[in-house]
Structure formats: C-alpha cells, structure tokens
Amino acid sequence: MSTTPSPPTDEYWVPTSDGHELHVRCARPPAQTEDAAAVLLLPGLFSDGGLFLSRSGGGPAAVLAAAGFVTHSASLRGHGSSRWPRRRAYDWNFDTYVRHDIPDLVRAVGERHAGPLFVLAHSMAGYAALAALGVDPAVQERLSGVVTLSAAVNDYTDGGPSKRLQVGGAALLARVAGRFPARALRQGRWDEPAGLMRQFAQWAPGGAFRSADGRTDYWSALGQVTVPALVGVGAADRFHASPARARKLADHLGGPVDYLVLGRDTGLSWDAGHFDVLRGGPAEAEVLPRIIGWMRRQGD
C-alpha cells in the first residue's frame, strides 16, 4: 500500500474534435514553483485517468506530485469523465487519438505551464502518442521528453494462436455490437470503438502500423520523433506488449532513446508485467523513481 500523501487536485476539460471534451485531473506538488515541470499522463485501452490518480488521490500521479511534478491525468474521448457531444456515437478510431485527442491535450497542458513538459503514456496511448508526435512534429516543440510504459504495437510474432483468435474475435464482436463491450466482458472500465479494434486486427498479421485510410505509415512517421524518449516494458509483459515489440518501437524513433526492460535482470525485485510496471507499491518504490530521475535529467 502506498504511503504517498494525497496531493491537492483540480479538474478541467479540453475541447477537441466533434464536440468531445477531454477530462483532465491536475495534481500539484506541496510547494509548486513557477518553473515546475509538468507531466501529461495518458492511459491506454479501456482505461481512464484513474489509472494514474484514483478518486482517493493515490497512484502514480501522487508519487510524481510528491517529487515536485505537476501532473495532468487525462481521459481520452468516451472514457472517464470526458464529455460527449449531444450525439453519443462510437465513431472514432486510432487515428482520432493521434490527430486530435493527444495533440490537443499536449497543447492545452503546455499553455498552462512555463516549465518543462513531459508525456508519460501507458500501453496503447504510448504508441499513439509517439505516432502523434511523428505525424505533427510541431507538437514536440513544447516537450522535454516522452516516456512510454508497456507500449508495443501488437502483431502475431508472439502470443501464438490464442492471440490471433482474441484480436480477430474482438474486431468481429466490436463490428457486430457497434463497439467493443469491455465493461460487459470485464476487460476494462470503458468500451472502445469498432474502428479502433478493426485497425488492430488489420495491423497484426503483417506487423503494419498505419492509418485507416492507408495514407499514413506510422512506422515511418516515428522517424520524425526527435524529442528524447524512454521506452520501458515489463520483462513479464507478454500479450499487449513484449520486450521484443517494445524494442521495435524504440528502434523506429528518430531521436535519442533509452530502452529499458523492467525486471530482475535490470535491478527490480520482480519481473514486471503490463500493469504492475506502473501501479502498486513495488512500482512506486522501484520503477517510478527511475522515470523521475530520467525526466529530471532531460529537464536540466
């Protein structure tokens, strides 16, 4: 159990395309200075900003705030307390996160702070954030660095036949139901649009990473990411990410990259998985201090 004190918080919403407003919960350090560094925290598939900051004020954001960072725990459209337009429809896909939600959040947080700004993104949000920076390199101008944890584009190089069944089945179910019913299936807190699940299924057989219309190759766009990056993955992560696929992501980036497999071989007391690399007492004691140290070095 974490002993980190709950930080003072406030909330705001960031307008983006099609009438959506993205919820952000800000946690501040005990003694904030004008030049304090800020961190935009982006959750992955089926998650919201509560992944980083619980309602009781605990979680990774609280640890970062205690270390002096102003944290902004965001929820993408259709997730958490983000506001829907009058017409509720799951009519977006991965490209929407890349072209709209993530750039809009970076700009909004950047306007609120004079000091260094970082992005820390988990799972799907990690490679979506990198794709966003590659597609529009101007978004990088406000950033001092980006950290991804458990982020790796899914393909069929690992996971065996069960992965083929799950990825393909998820896309089919989402098409029939109009969205992937993660809440009903107890796979996460929030449902995802059919368009997103369809893209995953289209990428996986050949290891592709591209926009739905085929015009943007995100693998190529990653070469335009020149901001310093830390790509971390748990040694025991196997399905949603893996060390080999996280390495592939890191190798496509055009700037300085630190790649880190988080496990016993790199000094941890356990081999981290997909979520415990970020949440829980061991992560707070052993992983987050490494991330904090890395961000401080980039901000110097």
Buried (B, 14 or more C-beta within 10 A) or exposed (E): EBEBEBBEBEEBBBEBEEEBBBBBBBBBBEEBEEEBBBBBBBBBBBBBBBBBBBEEBBBBBBBBBBBBBBBBBBBBBBBBBBEEEEEEEBBBBBBBBBBBBBBBBBEBBBEEBEBBBBBBBBBBBBBBBBBBBBBBBEBBEBBBBBBBBBBBBBBBEBBEEEBBEEBBEBBBBBBEEEBBBBEEEEBBBBBBBBBBBBBBBBBBEEBBBBBBEEEBEBBEBBEBBBBBBBBBBBBBBBBBBBBEBBBBBBEBBBBEBBBBBBBEEBEBEBBBBBBBBBBBEBBBEBBBEBBBEBBBEBBE
